Amino acid sequence: MSWRWEYHPDEQTVVGGVPEAFIAQVETRAEEIVRAAEALYLDGATYQGPNPPMGTAYPESGMFRYLIVVRSESVLVLQVTYLPA
């Protein structure tokens, strides 16, 4: 299995109507979170502990909430908030 990220429940629900430039920032940050989780949980599929608590990331002009699901080796982007200037 390989670490990945995805919108949950789906892209339209999470980022529908959000400007493309901000979506690009969210996706870049999500990729960074995936790389960090992959380094921290070297074999996530066999991990026996609890998942970390929900996190919040703050790209420019907004924020998003995410959840790391270690045994699934995935990062779920759950909610995106865009704050126009």
PDB file of N, CA, C and O in Angstrom, chain B, residues numbered from 101:
ATOM      1  N   MET B 101       0.858  -1.183   0.000  1.00  0.00           N
ATOM      2  CA  MET B 101       0.000   0.000   0.000  1.00  0.00           C
ATOM      3  C   MET B 101       0.897   1.237   0.000  1.00  0.00           C
ATOM      4  O   MET B 101       2.015   1.208   0.514  1.00  0.00           O
ATOM      5  N   SER B 102       0.413   2.269  -0.555  1.00  0.00           N
ATOM      6  CA  SER B 102       1.170   3.509  -0.665  1.00  0.00           C
ATOM      7  C   SER B 102       0.331   4.663  -0.109  1.00  0.00           C
ATOM      8  O   SER B 102      -0.880   4.720  -0.322  1.00  0.00           O
ATOM      9  N   TRP B 103       0.976   5.562   0.590  1.00  0.00           N
ATOM     10  CA  TRP B 103       0.268   6.709   1.167  1.00  0.00           C
ATOM     11  C   TRP B 103      -0.318   7.593   0.076  1.00  0.00           C
ATOM     12  O   TRP B 103       0.275   7.776  -0.987  1.00  0.00           O
ATOM     13  N   ARG B 104      -1.504   8.140   0.364  1.00  0.00           N
ATOM     14  CA  ARG B 104      -2.191   9.022  -0.577  1.00  0.00           C
ATOM     15  C   ARG B 104      -3.096   9.961   0.210  1.00  0.00           C
ATOM     16  O   ARG B 104      -3.296   9.790   1.413  1.00  0.00           O
ATOM     17  N   TRP B 105      -3.633  10.939  -0.478  1.00  0.00           N
ATOM     18  CA  TRP B 105      -4.635  11.810   0.146  1.00  0.00           C
ATOM     19  C   TRP B 105      -5.839  11.853  -0.778  1.00  0.00           C
ATOM     20  O   TRP B 105      -5.732  11.576  -1.973  1.00  0.00           O
ATOM     21  N   GLU B 106      -6.987  12.204  -0.211  1.00  0.00           N
ATOM     22  CA  GLU B 106      -8.208  12.336  -1.007  1.00  0.00           C
ATOM     23  C   GLU B 106      -9.198  13.241  -0.270  1.00  0.00           C
ATOM     24  O   GLU B 106      -9.109  13.436   0.942  1.00  0.00           O
ATOM     25  N   TYR B 107     -10.134  13.781  -1.033  1.00  0.00           N
ATOM     26  CA  TYR B 107     -11.235  14.540  -0.444  1.00  0.00           C
ATOM     27  C   TYR B 107     -12.268  13.551   0.082  1.00  0.00           C
ATOM     28  O   TYR B 107     -12.537  12.524  -0.542  1.00  0.00           O
ATOM     29  N   HIS B 108     -12.836  13.871   1.227  1.00  0.00           N
ATOM     30  CA  HIS B 108     -13.859  12.982   1.784  1.00  0.00           C
ATOM     31  C   HIS B 108     -15.062  13.781   2.228  1.00  0.00           C
ATOM     32  O   HIS B 108     -14.884  14.684   3.045  1.00  0.00           O
ATOM     33  N   PRO B 109     -16.261  13.530   1.765  1.00  0.00           N
ATOM     34  CA  PRO B 109     -16.672  12.334   1.027  1.00  0.00           C
ATOM     35  C   PRO B 109     -16.320  12.372  -0.457  1.00  0.00           C
ATOM     36  O   PRO B 109     -16.131  11.317  -1.063  1.00  0.00           O
ATOM     37  N   ASP B 110     -16.226  13.575  -1.067  1.00  0.00           N
ATOM     38  CA  ASP B 110     -15.815  13.675  -2.467  1.00  0.00           C
ATOM     39  C   ASP B 110     -15.370  15.106  -2.747  1.00  0.00           C
ATOM     40  O   ASP B 110     -15.617  16.014  -1.953  1.00  0.00           O
ATOM     41  N   GLU B 111     -14.715  15.290  -3.880  1.00  0.00           N
ATOM     42  CA  GLU B 111     -14.148  16.596  -4.227  1.00  0.00           C
ATOM     43  C   GLU B 111     -15.211  17.682  -4.329  1.00  0.00           C
ATOM     44  O   GLU B 111     -15.018  18.776  -3.799  1.00  0.00           O
ATOM     45  N   GLN B 112     -16.313  17.410  -4.988  1.00  0.00           N
ATOM     46  CA  GLN B 112     -17.355  18.421  -5.172  1.00  0.00           C
ATOM     47  C   GLN B 112     -17.901  18.907  -3.830  1.00  0.00           C
ATOM     48  O   GLN B 112     -18.117  20.104  -3.643  1.00  0.00           O
ATOM     49  N   THR B 113     -18.120  17.995  -2.911  1.00  0.00           N
ATOM     50  CA  THR B 113     -18.657  18.355  -1.607  1.00  0.00           C
ATOM     51  C   THR B 113     -17.674  19.210  -0.810  1.00  0.00           C
ATOM     52  O   THR B 113     -18.083  20.151  -0.128  1.00  0.00           O
ATOM     53  N   VAL B 114     -16.391  18.892  -0.891  1.00  0.00           N
ATOM     54  CA  VAL B 114     -15.391  19.554  -0.059  1.00  0.00           C
ATOM     55  C   VAL B 114     -14.916  20.867  -0.661  1.00  0.00           C
ATOM     56  O   VAL B 114     -14.773  21.846   0.071  1.00  0.00           O
ATOM     57  N   VAL B 115     -14.666  20.928  -1.966  1.00  0.00           N
ATOM     58  CA  VAL B 115     -14.093  22.136  -2.562  1.00  0.00           C
ATOM     59  C   VAL B 115     -14.921  22.730  -3.692  1.00  0.00           C
ATOM     60  O   VAL B 115     -14.439  23.606  -4.409  1.00  0.00           O
ATOM     61  N   GLY B 116     -16.138  22.280  -3.862  1.00  0.00           N
ATOM     62  CA  GLY B 116     -16.987  22.827  -4.906  1.00  0.00           C
ATOM     63  C   GLY B 116     -17.170  24.330  -4.730  1.00  0.00           C
ATOM     64  O   GLY B 116     -17.561  24.782  -3.654  1.00  0.00           O
ATOM     65  N   GLY B 117     -16.894  25.100  -5.765  1.00  0.00           N
ATOM     66  CA  GLY B 117     -17.059  26.550  -5.726  1.00  0.00           C
ATOM     67  C   GLY B 117     -15.870  27.323  -5.194  1.00  0.00           C
ATOM     68  O   GLY B 117     -15.899  28.554  -5.161  1.00  0.00           O
ATOM     69  N   VAL B 118     -14.831  26.628  -4.780  1.00  0.00           N
ATOM     70  CA  VAL B 118     -13.627  27.285  -4.251  1.00  0.00           C
ATOM     71  C   VAL B 118     -12.708  27.613  -5.430  1.00  0.00           C
ATOM     72  O   VAL B 118     -12.582  26.800  -6.346  1.00  0.00           O
ATOM     73  N   PRO B 119     -12.061  28.788  -5.427  1.00  0.00           N
ATOM     74  CA  PRO B 119     -11.172  29.144  -6.540  1.00  0.00           C
ATOM     75  C   PRO B 119     -10.041  28.123  -6.749  1.00  0.00           C
ATOM     76  O   PRO B 119      -9.498  27.568  -5.794  1.00  0.00           O
ATOM     77  N   GLU B 120      -9.712  27.901  -8.006  1.00  0.00           N
ATOM     78  CA  GLU B 120      -8.671  26.928  -8.364  1.00  0.00           C
ATOM     79  C   GLU B 120      -7.332  27.224  -7.693  1.00  0.00           C
ATOM     80  O   GLU B 120      -6.625  26.301  -7.291  1.00  0.00           O
ATOM     81  N   ALA B 121      -6.981  28.494  -7.570  1.00  0.00           N
ATOM     82  CA  ALA B 121      -5.692  28.852  -6.955  1.00  0.00           C
ATOM     83  C   ALA B 121      -5.639  28.386  -5.501  1.00  0.00           C
ATOM     84  O   ALA B 121      -4.602  27.918  -5.034  1.00  0.00           O
ATOM     85  N   PHE B 122      -6.746  28.515  -4.797  1.00  0.00           N
ATOM     86  CA  PHE B 122      -6.768  28.066  -3.404  1.00  0.00           C
ATOM     87  C   PHE B 122      -6.774  26.546  -3.328  1.00  0.00           C
ATOM     88  O   PHE B 122      -6.132  25.968  -2.451  1.00  0.00           O
ATOM     89  N   ILE B 123      -7.492  25.892  -4.237  1.00  0.00           N
ATOM     90  CA  ILE B 123      -7.491  24.429  -4.272  1.00  0.00           C
ATOM     91  C   ILE B 123      -6.069  23.919  -4.478  1.00  0.00           C
ATOM     92  O   ILE B 123      -5.672  22.931  -3.861  1.00  0.00           O
ATOM     93  N   ALA B 124      -5.305  24.574  -5.330  1.00  0.00           N
ATOM     94  CA  ALA B 124      -3.913  24.176  -5.566  1.00  0.00           C
ATOM     95  C   ALA B 124      -3.098  24.279  -4.278  1.00  0.00           C
ATOM     96  O   ALA B 124      -2.253  23.424  -4.012  1.00  0.00           O
ATOM     97  N   GLN B 125      -3.345  25.316  -3.479  1.00  0.00           N
ATOM     98  CA  GLN B 125      -2.643  25.459  -2.198  1.00  0.00           C
ATOM     99  C   GLN B 125      -3.026  24.325  -1.244  1.00  0.00           C
ATOM    100  O   GLN B 125      -2.167  23.762  -0.565  1.00  0.00           O
ATOM    101  N   VAL B 126      -4.309  23.996  -1.197  1.00  0.00           N
ATOM    102  CA  VAL B 126      -4.778  22.910  -0.335  1.00  0.00           C
ATOM    103  C   VAL B 126      -4.125  21.594  -0.759  1.00  0.00           C
ATOM    104  O   VAL B 126      -3.650  20.838   0.088  1.00  0.00           O
ATOM    105  N   GLU B 127      -4.099  21.324  -2.041  1.00  0.00           N
ATOM    106  CA  GLU B 127      -3.546  20.068  -2.530  1.00  0.00           C
ATOM    107  C   GLU B 127      -2.041  19.979  -2.296  1.00  0.00           C
ATOM    108  O   GLU B 127      -1.527  18.903  -1.992  1.00  0.00           O
ATOM    109  N   THR B 128      -1.339  21.082  -2.434  1.00  0.00           N
ATOM    110  CA  THR B 128       0.097  21.095  -2.136  1.00  0.00           C
ATOM    111  C   THR B 128       0.340  20.788  -0.668  1.00  0.00           C
ATOM    112  O   THR B 128       1.217  19.992  -0.330  1.00  0.00           O
ATOM    113  N   ARG B 129      -0.436  21.420   0.204  1.00  0.00           N
ATOM    114  CA  ARG B 129      -0.286  21.172   1.639  1.00  0.00           C
ATOM    115  C   ARG B 129      -0.682  19.742   1.994  1.00  0.00           C
ATOM    116  O   ARG B 129      -0.046  19.126   2.850  1.00  0.00           O
ATOM    117  N   ALA B 130      -1.713  19.205   1.359  1.00  0.00           N
ATOM    118  CA  ALA B 130      -2.121  17.816   1.606  1.00  0.00           C
ATOM    119  C   ALA B 130      -0.999  16.851   1.217  1.00  0.00           C
ATOM    120  O   ALA B 130      -0.757  15.867   1.916  1.00  0.00           O
ATOM    121  N   GLU B 131      -0.322  17.125   0.118  1.00  0.00           N
ATOM    122  CA  GLU B 131       0.810  16.293  -0.296  1.00  0.00           C
ATOM    123  C   GLU B 131       1.938  16.356   0.729  1.00  0.00           C
ATOM    124  O   GLU B 131       2.594  15.346   0.984  1.00  0.00           O
ATOM    125  N   GLU B 132       2.172  17.525   1.320  1.00  0.00           N
ATOM    126  CA  GLU B 132       3.186  17.663   2.370  1.00  0.00           C
ATOM    127  C   GLU B 132       2.809  16.839   3.602  1.00  0.00           C
ATOM    128  O   GLU B 132       3.665  16.198   4.211  1.00  0.00           O
ATOM    129  N   ILE B 133       1.533  16.858   3.962  1.00  0.00           N
ATOM    130  CA  ILE B 133       1.061  16.091   5.110  1.00  0.00           C
ATOM    131  C   ILE B 133       1.222  14.594   4.843  1.00  0.00           C
ATOM    132  O   ILE B 133       1.596  13.844   5.745  1.00  0.00           O
ATOM    133  N   VAL B 134       0.947  14.161   3.629  1.00  0.00           N
ATOM    134  CA  VAL B 134       1.140  12.756   3.259  1.00  0.00           C
ATOM    135  C   VAL B 134       2.602  12.361   3.421  1.00  0.00           C
ATOM    136  O   VAL B 134       2.895  11.308   3.986  1.00  0.00           O
ATOM    137  N   ARG B 135       3.519  13.186   2.936  1.00  0.00           N
ATOM    138  CA  ARG B 135       4.947  12.868   3.057  1.00  0.00           C
ATOM    139  C   ARG B 135       5.373  12.782   4.524  1.00  0.00           C
ATOM    140  O   ARG B 135       6.155  11.907   4.895  1.00  0.00           O
ATOM    141  N   ALA B 136       4.861  13.687   5.350  1.00  0.00           N
ATOM    142  CA  ALA B 136       5.196  13.664   6.777  1.00  0.00           C
ATOM    143  C   ALA B 136       4.636  12.405   7.448  1.00  0.00           C
ATOM    144  O   ALA B 136       5.329  11.764   8.239  1.00  0.00           O
ATOM    145  N   ALA B 137       3.389  12.051   7.137  1.00  0.00           N
ATOM    146  CA  ALA B 137       2.778  10.858   7.729  1.00  0.00           C
ATOM    147  C   ALA B 137       3.521   9.597   7.288  1.00  0.00           C
ATOM    148  O   ALA B 137       3.736   8.684   8.084  1.00  0.00           O
ATOM    149  N   GLU B 138       3.903   9.559   6.032  1.00  0.00           N
ATOM    150  CA  GLU B 138       4.634   8.403   5.514  1.00  0.00           C
ATOM    151  C   GLU B 138       5.971   8.228   6.237  1.00  0.00           C
ATOM    152  O   GLU B 138       6.389   7.102   6.508  1.00  0.00           O
ATOM    153  N   ALA B 139       6.638   9.333   6.548  1.00  0.00           N
ATOM    154  CA  ALA B 139       7.910   9.267   7.268  1.00  0.00           C
ATOM    155  C   ALA B 139       7.707   8.880   8.734  1.00  0.00           C
ATOM    156  O   ALA B 139       8.540   8.185   9.314  1.00  0.00           O
ATOM    157  N   LEU B 140       6.609   9.325   9.328  1.00  0.00           N
ATOM    158  CA  LEU B 140       6.342   9.042  10.742  1.00  0.00           C
ATOM    159  C   LEU B 140       5.842   7.611  10.955  1.00  0.00           C
ATOM    160  O   LEU B 140       6.228   6.953  11.921  1.00  0.00           O
ATOM    161  N   TYR B 141       4.996   7.138  10.065  1.00  0.00           N
ATOM    162  CA  TYR B 141       4.415   5.798  10.176  1.00  0.00           C
ATOM    163  C   TYR B 141       4.957   4.951   9.031  1.00  0.00           C
ATOM    164  O   TYR B 141       4.307   4.808   7.995  1.00  0.00           O
ATOM    165  N   LEU B 142       6.153   4.389   9.220  1.00  0.00           N
ATOM    166  CA  LEU B 142       6.848   3.712   8.132  1.00  0.00           C
ATOM    167  C   LEU B 142       6.075   2.541   7.546  1.00  0.00           C
ATOM    168  O   LEU B 142       6.125   2.321   6.336  1.00  0.00           O
ATOM    169  N   ASP B 143       5.370   1.793   8.362  1.00  0.00           N
ATOM    170  CA  ASP B 143       4.543   0.698   7.851  1.00  0.00           C
ATOM    171  C   ASP B 143       3.143   0.879   8.410  1.00  0.00           C
ATOM    172  O   ASP B 143       2.734   0.173   9.331  1.00  0.00           O
ATOM    173  N   GLY B 144       2.416   1.830   7.846  1.00  0.00           N
ATOM    174  CA  GLY B 144       1.103   2.181   8.352  1.00  0.00           C
ATOM    175  C   GLY B 144       0.116   1.037   8.359  1.00  0.00           C
ATOM    176  O   GLY B 144      -0.748   0.976   9.233  1.00  0.00           O
ATOM    177  N   ALA B 145       0.223   0.122   7.401  1.00  0.00           N
ATOM    178  CA  ALA B 145      -0.736  -0.975   7.299  1.00  0.00           C
ATOM    179  C   ALA B 145      -0.705  -1.885   8.527  1.00  0.00           C
ATOM    180  O   ALA B 145      -1.711  -2.519   8.844  1.00  0.00           O
ATOM    181  N   THR B 146       0.418  -1.959   9.213  1.00  0.00           N
ATOM    182  CA  THR B 146       0.521  -2.811  10.400  1.00  0.00           C
ATOM    183  C   THR B 146       0.500  -2.013  11.697  1.00  0.00           C
ATOM    184  O   THR B 146       0.701  -2.575  12.774  1.00  0.00           O
ATOM    185  N   TYR B 147       0.264  -0.738  11.604  1.00  0.00           N
ATOM    186  CA  TYR B 147       0.232   0.144  12.786  1.00  0.00           C
ATOM    187  C   TYR B 147      -0.869  -0.312  13.737  1.00  0.00           C
ATOM    188  O   TYR B 147      -1.978  -0.624  13.304  1.00  0.00           O
ATOM    189  N   GLN B 148      -0.562  -0.350  15.044  1.00  0.00           N
ATOM    190  CA  GLN B 148      -1.516  -0.842  16.034  1.00  0.00           C
ATOM    191  C   GLN B 148      -2.069   0.243  16.953  1.00  0.00           C
ATOM    192  O   GLN B 148      -3.004  -0.021  17.709  1.00  0.00           O
ATOM    193  N   GLY B 149      -1.523   1.446  16.910  1.00  0.00           N
ATOM    194  CA  GLY B 149      -1.972   2.507  17.803  1.00  0.00           C
ATOM    195  C   GLY B 149      -3.175   3.254  17.263  1.00  0.00           C
ATOM    196  O   GLY B 149      -3.696   2.932  16.196  1.00  0.00           O
ATOM    197  N   PRO B 150      -3.613   4.264  18.019  1.00  0.00           N
ATOM    198  CA  PRO B 150      -4.747   5.077  17.555  1.00  0.00           C
ATOM    199  C   PRO B 150      -4.320   6.039  16.447  1.00  0.00           C
ATOM    200  O   PRO B 150      -3.143   6.381  16.329  1.00  0.00           O
ATOM    201  N   ASN B 151      -5.278   6.466  15.646  1.00  0.00           N
ATOM    202  CA  ASN B 151      -4.990   7.508  14.658  1.00  0.00           C
ATOM    203  C   ASN B 151      -4.746   8.814  15.382  1.00  0.00           C
ATOM    204  O   ASN B 151      -5.298   9.029  16.462  1.00  0.00           O
ATOM    205  N   PRO B 152      -3.937   9.691  14.818  1.00  0.00           N
ATOM    206  CA  PRO B 152      -3.760  11.003  15.430  1.00  0.00           C
ATOM    207  C   PRO B 152      -5.066  11.800  15.367  1.00  0.00           C
ATOM    208  O   PRO B 152      -5.929  11.505  14.540  1.00  0.00           O
ATOM    209  N   PRO B 153      -5.216  12.802  16.232  1.00  0.00           N
ATOM    210  CA  PRO B 153      -6.440  13.609  16.184  1.00  0.00           C
ATOM    211  C   PRO B 153      -6.536  14.393  14.870  1.00  0.00           C
ATOM    212  O   PRO B 153      -5.544  14.572  14.163  1.00  0.00           O
ATOM    213  N   MET B 154      -7.739  14.848  14.565  1.00  0.00           N
ATOM    214  CA  MET B 154      -7.959  15.653  13.369  1.00  0.00           C
ATOM    215  C   MET B 154      -7.039  16.866  13.405  1.00  0.00           C
ATOM    216  O   MET B 154      -6.814  17.454  14.463  1.00  0.00           O
ATOM    217  N   GLY B 155      -6.515  17.232  12.251  1.00  0.00           N
ATOM    218  CA  GLY B 155      -5.614  18.370  12.165  1.00  0.00           C
ATOM    219  C   GLY B 155      -6.205  19.505  11.344  1.00  0.00           C
ATOM    220  O   GLY B 155      -7.189  19.336  10.624  1.00  0.00           O
ATOM    221  N   THR B 156      -5.579  20.661  11.473  1.00  0.00           N
ATOM    222  CA  THR B 156      -5.970  21.835  10.704  1.00  0.00           C
ATOM    223  C   THR B 156      -4.725  22.408  10.053  1.00  0.00           C
ATOM    224  O   THR B 156      -3.691  22.559  10.704  1.00  0.00           O
ATOM    225  N   ALA B 157      -4.819  22.726   8.776  1.00  0.00           N
ATOM    226  CA  ALA B 157      -3.727  23.364   8.042  1.00  0.00           C
ATOM    227  C   ALA B 157      -4.218  24.728   7.573  1.00  0.00           C
ATOM    228  O   ALA B 157      -5.406  24.925   7.321  1.00  0.00           O
ATOM    229  N   TYR B 158      -3.282  25.664   7.462  1.00  0.00           N
ATOM    230  CA  TYR B 158      -3.636  27.044   7.138  1.00  0.00           C
ATOM    231  C   TYR B 158      -2.884  27.564   5.917  1.00  0.00           C
ATOM    232  O   TYR B 158      -1.937  28.338   6.057  1.00  0.00           O
ATOM    233  N   PRO B 159      -3.299  27.145   4.721  1.00  0.00           N
ATOM    234  CA  PRO B 159      -2.712  27.772   3.536  1.00  0.00           C
ATOM    235  C   PRO B 159      -3.183  29.230   3.469  1.00  0.00           C
ATOM    236  O   PRO B 159      -4.147  29.609   4.134  1.00  0.00           O
ATOM    237  N   GLU B 160      -2.507  30.025   2.674  1.00  0.00           N
ATOM    238  CA  GLU B 160      -2.878  31.435   2.537  1.00  0.00           C
ATOM    239  C   GLU B 160      -4.338  31.548   2.085  1.00  0.00           C
ATOM    240  O   GLU B 160      -4.764  30.843   1.170  1.00  0.00           O
ATOM    241  N   SER B 161      -5.083  32.419   2.717  1.00  0.00           N
ATOM    242  CA  SER B 161      -6.491  32.719   2.387  1.00  0.00           C
ATOM    243  C   SER B 161      -7.498  31.701   2.894  1.00  0.00           C
ATOM    244  O   SER B 161      -8.631  31.675   2.414  1.00  0.00           O
ATOM    245  N   GLY B 162      -7.120  30.864   3.848  1.00  0.00           N
ATOM    246  CA  GLY B 162      -8.106  29.935   4.371  1.00  0.00           C
ATOM    247  C   GLY B 162      -7.523  28.858   5.251  1.00  0.00           C
ATOM    248  O   GLY B 162      -6.446  29.012   5.827  1.00  0.00           O
ATOM    249  N   MET B 163      -8.255  27.763   5.344  1.00  0.00           N
ATOM    250  CA  MET B 163      -7.841  26.639   6.168  1.00  0.00           C
ATOM    251  C   MET B 163      -8.514  25.366   5.673  1.00  0.00           C
ATOM    252  O   MET B 163      -9.462  25.413   4.889  1.00  0.00           O
ATOM    253  N   PHE B 164      -8.009  24.227   6.144  1.00  0.00           N
ATOM    254  CA  PHE B 164      -8.716  22.977   5.898  1.00  0.00           C
ATOM    255  C   PHE B 164      -8.466  22.004   7.042  1.00  0.00           C
ATOM    256  O   PHE B 164      -7.427  22.033   7.703  1.00  0.00           O
ATOM    257  N   ARG B 165      -9.456  21.144   7.251  1.00  0.00           N
ATOM    258  CA  ARG B 165      -9.401  20.114   8.277  1.00  0.00           C
ATOM    259  C   ARG B 165      -9.104  18.783   7.604  1.00  0.00           C
ATOM    260  O   ARG B 165      -9.622  18.485   6.527  1.00  0.00           O
ATOM    261  N   TYR B 166      -8.263  17.988   8.255  1.00  0.00           N
ATOM    262  CA  TYR B 166      -7.877  16.702   7.690  1.00  0.00           C
ATOM    263  C   TYR B 166      -7.739  15.655   8.783  1.00  0.00           C
ATOM    264  O   TYR B 166      -7.597  15.971   9.965  1.00  0.00           O
ATOM    265  N   LEU B 167      -7.786  14.416   8.359  1.00  0.00           N
ATOM    266  CA  LEU B 167      -7.651  13.287   9.256  1.00  0.00           C
ATOM    267  C   LEU B 167      -6.655  12.307   8.651  1.00  0.00           C
ATOM    268  O   LEU B 167      -6.754  11.951   7.477  1.00  0.00           O
ATOM    269  N   ILE B 168      -5.704  11.879   9.455  1.00  0.00           N
ATOM    270  CA  ILE B 168      -4.752  10.857   9.023  1.00  0.00           C
ATOM    271  C   ILE B 168      -5.284   9.502   9.486  1.00  0.00           C
ATOM    272  O   ILE B 168      -5.494   9.284  10.678  1.00  0.00           O
ATOM    273  N   VAL B 169      -5.497   8.600   8.535  1.00  0.00           N
ATOM    274  CA  VAL B 169      -5.958   7.250   8.842  1.00  0.00           C
ATOM    275  C   VAL B 169      -4.768   6.321   8.579  1.00  0.00           C
ATOM    276  O   VAL B 169      -4.518   5.912   7.445  1.00  0.00           O
ATOM    277  N   VAL B 170      -4.052   6.005   9.639  1.00  0.00           N
ATOM    278  CA  VAL B 170      -2.761   5.338   9.501  1.00  0.00           C
ATOM    279  C   VAL B 170      -2.881   3.974   8.832  1.00  0.00           C
ATOM    280  O   VAL B 170      -2.157   3.712   7.872  1.00  0.00           O
ATOM    281  N   ARG B 171      -3.756   3.106   9.295  1.00  0.00           N
ATOM    282  CA  ARG B 171      -3.833   1.748   8.741  1.00  0.00           C
ATOM    283  C   ARG B 171      -4.266   1.737   7.274  1.00  0.00           C
ATOM    284  O   ARG B 171      -3.970   0.787   6.548  1.00  0.00           O
ATOM    285  N   SER B 172      -4.951   2.767   6.845  1.00  0.00           N
ATOM    286  CA  SER B 172      -5.313   2.885   5.425  1.00  0.00           C
ATOM    287  C   SER B 172      -4.272   3.661   4.640  1.00  0.00           C
ATOM    288  O   SER B 172      -4.379   3.806   3.423  1.00  0.00           O
ATOM    289  N   GLU B 173      -3.255   4.162   5.349  1.00  0.00           N
ATOM    290  CA  GLU B 173      -2.194   4.972   4.742  1.00  0.00           C
ATOM    291  C   GLU B 173      -2.792   6.084   3.887  1.00  0.00           C
ATOM    292  O   GLU B 173      -2.443   6.255   2.719  1.00  0.00           O
ATOM    293  N   SER B 174      -3.709   6.838   4.508  1.00  0.00           N
ATOM    294  CA  SER B 174      -4.366   7.911   3.769  1.00  0.00           C
ATOM    295  C   SER B 174      -4.578   9.144   4.641  1.00  0.00           C
ATOM    296  O   SER B 174      -4.667   9.072   5.867  1.00  0.00           O
ATOM    297  N   VAL B 175      -4.652  10.262   3.959  1.00  0.00           N
ATOM    298  CA  VAL B 175      -4.996  11.536   4.575  1.00  0.00           C
ATOM    299  C   VAL B 175      -6.298  11.978   3.925  1.00  0.00           C
ATOM    300  O   VAL B 175      -6.382  12.098   2.702  1.00  0.00           O
ATOM    301  N   LEU B 176      -7.306  12.219   4.746  1.00  0.00           N
ATOM    302  CA  LEU B 176      -8.613  12.631   4.240  1.00  0.00           C
ATOM    303  C   LEU B 176      -8.790  14.122   4.464  1.00  0.00           C
ATOM    304  O   LEU B 176      -8.733  14.589   5.601  1.00  0.00           O
ATOM    305  N   VAL B 177      -9.000  14.863   3.408  1.00  0.00           N
ATOM    306  CA  VAL B 177      -9.310  16.285   3.512  1.00  0.00           C
ATOM    307  C   VAL B 177     -10.823  16.375   3.655  1.00  0.00           C
ATOM    308  O   VAL B 177     -11.569  16.033   2.737  1.00  0.00           O
ATOM    309  N   LEU B 178     -11.265  16.840   4.824  1.00  0.00           N
ATOM    310  CA  LEU B 178     -12.679  16.773   5.182  1.00  0.00           C
ATOM    311  C   LEU B 178     -13.449  18.069   4.963  1.00  0.00           C
ATOM    312  O   LEU B 178     -14.619  18.044   4.583  1.00  0.00           O
ATOM    313  N   GLN B 179     -12.799  19.192   5.202  1.00  0.00           N
ATOM    314  CA  GLN B 179     -13.491  20.486   5.119  1.00  0.00           C
ATOM    315  C   GLN B 179     -12.497  21.549   4.681  1.00  0.00           C
ATOM    316  O   GLN B 179     -11.382  21.620   5.198  1.00  0.00           O
ATOM    317  N   VAL B 180     -12.903  22.367   3.733  1.00  0.00           N
ATOM    318  CA  VAL B 180     -12.070  23.462   3.248  1.00  0.00           C
ATOM    319  C   VAL B 180     -12.832  24.763   3.453  1.00  0.00           C
ATOM    320  O   VAL B 180     -14.005  24.878   3.098  1.00  0.00           O
ATOM    321  N   THR B 181     -12.145  25.736   4.030  1.00  0.00           N
ATOM    322  CA  THR B 181     -12.732  27.056   4.232  1.00  0.00           C
ATOM    323  C   THR B 181     -11.864  28.077   3.512  1.00  0.00           C
ATOM    324  O   THR B 181     -10.683  28.237   3.822  1.00  0.00           O
ATOM    325  N   TYR B 182     -12.465  28.765   2.547  1.00  0.00           N
ATOM    326  CA  TYR B 182     -11.777  29.807   1.777  1.00  0.00           C
ATOM    327  C   TYR B 182     -12.239  31.168   2.310  1.00  0.00           C
ATOM    328  O   TYR B 182     -13.437  31.435   2.409  1.00  0.00           O
ATOM    329  N   LEU B 183     -11.280  32.008   2.646  1.00  0.00           N
ATOM    330  CA  LEU B 183     -11.588  33.350   3.164  1.00  0.00           C
ATOM    331  C   LEU B 183     -11.046  34.387   2.197  1.00  0.00           C
ATOM    332  O   LEU B 183      -9.874  34.753   2.275  1.00  0.00           O
ATOM    333  N   PRO B 184     -11.888  34.869   1.283  1.00  0.00           N
ATOM    334  CA  PRO B 184     -11.416  35.852   0.313  1.00  0.00           C
ATOM    335  C   PRO B 184     -10.988  37.139   1.008  1.00  0.00           C
ATOM    336  O   PRO B 184     -11.540  37.520   2.040  1.00  0.00           O
ATOM    337  N   ALA B 185     -10.012  37.788   0.431  1.00  0.00           N
ATOM    338  CA  ALA B 185      -9.478  39.025   1.027  1.00  0.00           C
ATOM    339  C   ALA B 185     -10.430  40.179   0.878  1.00  0.00           C
ATOM    340  O   ALA B 185     -10.132  41.287   1.324  1.00  0.00           O
TER     341      ALA B 185
END
